[in-house]
């Protein structure tokens, strides 16, 4: 992955590249279309970023993933 993207994420969230890669590795063999796995991932990311996430926001993220809207957000962040 592009190191500039990792630098942007780290500067905005204080989450280190190695932590992101470890998280990615931990979900590599999980079914990300399974809502339980998605919710676990969301909670892990929020914990890493030291952020709280309410049920409404969590549901919005789940819906965005299910509707394949995440790629557009990643593209915007990378620019």
N, C-alpha and C positions, 0 to 999 in steps of 0.2 A: 504494500500500500504506500501511498504517497506520504513521505515524512512531513510535508507541509500541512496535510490534513491532521496528522497526529499533533503537530505543534499548535494548530488552531484549537483543536479540542482541548488540549492540555491548558492552554492559556485561558480558555473560557470556563473550564470545569475543574481544573487542578487534578485531573485524572491522568495518570502517567500512561505512556504508550505500552509499557509492559503489562500494566493492569488490564488494558483494553485487549491486548493479545491473549492474555490468560483467560479472560472472560470469553473471548471468541472461541478459544480452544475448548472450553468447558461446554459450550453449546453445539459444537461441531456435529455431534451425532444425535442431537435431539431434534424432534419433530417441531419445527417452529410454526406449523399451522395448528398445533395443539394449544388451546387457550391457556391451559395450566402452565405449560412451558413458557409461553409468552409472558404471563404474569410474573413468573419466577424471574425471568430475565429483566423485566422492567424494575422489579424490586431490587435486584442485584445492582443494576445500573444506578438507580436512585441512591442506594447505599454507598456505592463507590464515589458518587458525586456529592455525597453528604447533603442530599435533598430529600424532602418529603414529597410524596405523591398521593393525591387524594383519589378516591374511587372514580370520580368523574373523569379526571385526566387520564387515569389508567385505562378506562373504557375507551376514551378517544384514541389513545395510542393503539389499543387492540384493534379497533375499527380501521384505523389507518393502515395497519399492517395487513389486515384481512382484505382491504380494498386496494392493496398494492400502491399506496400513496407515499411510501417511505422513500423510494428511489428519487422522487422529485425533491424532497427535503435534503437528501444527502448531496444531490447535484448542486443545490443552492448553497449549501454550506461549503462546498469545495471550491466555489468561485470566489 
